[in-house]
Amino acid sequence: MLSACAVALRAGARRSVRRLPARALPAAVSVAAARHQRSISSSAAKATDLSTRGMIVQTLSSVGSKREVQQYLSLFTSVSSQRFAVIKVGGAILTDYLDELCSSLAFLYTVGLSPVIVHGAGPQLNSLLEKAGIEPQFEEGIRITDAKTLRVARDLFLQENLNLVNKLEEKGVHAQPLTTGMFRADYLDKEKWGYVGKVTGVNKQSIETAINNGYLPILTSMAETDDGQILNVNADVAAAELARALEPLKVVYLSEKGGLFDAAGQKISAINLDEEFDHLMSQEWVKYGTRLKIKEIKELLDTLPRTTSVAIIHPGDLQKELFTDSGAGTLIRRGNKLVSATSLSNFKDLEALKAVLIRDREGPDAKATVDKYLEFLGENPFKAYYDGPMNALAIVLPATNGRQATLATLTITKSGWLTNVADNIFTTLQKEHPSLVWTVKEDDENLSWFFDKADGSITRDGDVMFWYGIENGDEIVKLMKDFTQHGRAMLGDSNLESRLHRAANGGSKPAVQPARQQARGYSTFTHRPALPTPAFGLSTGRGYVTQTNPNPPYGKKNASKSQPARVALIGARGYTGQELIRLLDSHPNMELSHVSSRELAGKKLEGYSKADVTYENLSPEDVRDMEKRGEIDCWVMALPNGVCKPFVDAVYEGRKSSSHRSVIVDLSADYRFDNTWTYGLPELVPRANLAQATQIANPGCYATAAQLGISPLVEHLGGMPHIFGVSGYSGAGTKPSPKNDVNFLTNNIIPYSLTGHIHEREVSAQLGAQVAFVPHVAVWFRGIHHTISIPLNKTMTSRDVRQIYQDRYAGEKLVKVVGEAPLVKNIAGKHGVEIGGFEVDKTGKRVVVCATIDNLLKGAATQCLQNMNLALGYAEYEGIPVM
């Protein structure tokens, strides 16, 4: 039903590895950590956070799914360190739950997350004052603080801060007490409350410095006036002001109760303020502390970005709250009010609606299919539900003629998932539709989310049908029988995904096809079934792609054939040719029929296990005749620049006397500037174009990383981007030269083609904006690093820029947006591109973006296989180990 993306775990490590003693971790992790430490040799200095982090992901998977853990880790590490979370710790937590608190914080610290901690000590202060014969006094809920109370409070706060810091250090966490100079304040009302402060400023620099030096910052809720007078500040107020200054993703209030509770004593899982605040305030049970808390949180969130949410949780539930969709306490967010429509005329902008329906569903005739779908909606009753920015859109067709109400389409962006708009919409669906049926792909990475929403399900041929609210057993049996026989086609024209699928495969009718005899199916009748091993990945509703053409999609070339596609590789001796051979060896739907190399002719091809293949020395005449006979489905030209033209011309010549049309993918630069060829960068070129192409120019390695690193900001360019690129020496090829002479490169770096490099022209031509590019070669073997300085035409923050990239590449399996500058050593051997850094200078009008790529894989062979898959009608990532 939905195309989706698994948000990948950040590969970079923020700082050198930090290990916790076993007692700092839950039992399962203690064992893993102990094993991990015992396996570390004397070369442990080379270790990074990633190995520990992988262990943590596995362990946290017992709390939530691996997808959830990776998704939220990726989210939390996508922002600067001090903007992950502000955690307010009450005095009672320090007294009764100190060990649980510190274990949870140690866990976060281990995976590279650095929350900012601010604590109070109210109950302890009350106890000390009573022992000293001083009765605590409050006015309007605020402690009246005289000089003696202030002195006791200060000493107490310093001691509690030290206790927390020492406990964290015991668990292997470097913590820094920040007890003075953190909050600036004026007197709230000296005559009324005495030495009580109203915060006017926050010292962010000290917090940032502590985190950058590898310490968790631990703040007390004490402030100072401009002339140095210490003032008492309520810890909740201090946390709120800290959040306003840092704008974190999460504001966490730790509570012994673990959340807010409704009139029946049930914990409230989530509150969407835009949708529910007025209703809550009208409820009789919302009073006293609960009412005040909700109002204060609304006032706080109204001043923060919509990406910020507040959680009220027990300290022992911190991991579950942060790393799962279901959470553990009460999550409060602004959300977006939902809008509904029952007619196309209710939509202010039909073009915007079309864009939402088609986003990341590119394919032949997709736009025309959506147009026809809107015509269908114009002629049939429906109800649509969406939020203001349309991060989520659901269309439901009502029950008619004995058919259950159907969730016809659901599309949700990454932002929609992470801000829980999906939950908002489904809650509304459940209120308005007592029963509902919908379908999802079996490999959808949010599949467990749909299981949570359903009463039952059945699986058939890669699709899962869900339902809720159907209590009549006969109706359920009929529904299951229809789905078993007809699959998703049972929904007919009501389902947009079915229409797009048929269009992609050249069909025009919603013909119900009989189920394949070998089809396997199973059903469930629980809200969250025990899934078979291995468990499904989770989700379809993101509105962004994991697999562009899942079935194979476009109904062309080999999509209808049972035999594998036949591939001929011309120029197999080089590094790229060898990488492509390895990829084809594991591809389920392609076979390497011919490999041509003048130097290796007559020798057996090594590294290919599907068949015995011998190197040939194919001439252009051989290529022409093979094309005439229709022997090859895809020609891959892996030759140096300026060499492949005779072979390409030979394919053209062979086509003249044959109806066979093979695909050509050229890895050289010879046709990258030829408009009759399709430029093969799937993340930036419409995939439908590649699906229809018969001659594809594979982009250059430098050029791929540079374009992906600049493209999201093209409309924001305020001048010429400058690219400083450094490649490993494999980029210089196998022919001996100073640029691949390891001895010459040792302790050296070689700049070359200082102006006018062919990739400079390639990037400029594809982006439609002039760039400057200076390449260098260094002593490592594989991998490229670009440092790109980009002038901006308007003032932006680092967060603004990073969000643009995250939105642009959401769902792209081979592009990973990371928070910090990526490293070459982390991309070598990987099949994608990492983009990070996003540092903006003090003017706000220049950003530096870094990108890394393996020049032999995504810079050449992997990208070639993406293009082959698309052009031959297979799933884009078939045979590619995704990041």
Helices and strands as residue ranges (DSSP letters): G 22-24, H 27-38, G 44-46, H 49-60, H 66-76, G 81-83, E 85-89, H 91-96, H 98-110, E 116-119, H 122-131, E 138-139, E 142-143, H 147-170, E 175-178, E 183-187, H 190-193, E 197-202, H 204-212, E 216-220, E 222-224, E 230-232, H 235-246, E 250-254, E 270-272, H 273-281, H 288-301, E 309-313, G 315-317, H 318-323, E 330-333, E 338-341, G 344-346, H 350-358, H 366-379, E 383-387, E 392-397, E 406-412, H 414-418, H 421-432, E 436-441, H 447-453, E 456-460, E 463-468, H 473-486, G 487-494, H 496-504, E 521-524, G 557-560, E 565-570, H 575-585, E 590-596, E 615-616, H 620-628, E 634-637, H 645-655, E 663-666, E 678-679, H 687-692, E 695-697, H 701-710, G 711-716, E 722-727, G 729-732, G 738-740, H 742-745, E 750-751, H 758-767, E 772-777, E 784-791, H 798-808, E 815-817, H 824-827, E 833-840, E 846-853, I 857-861, H 862-872
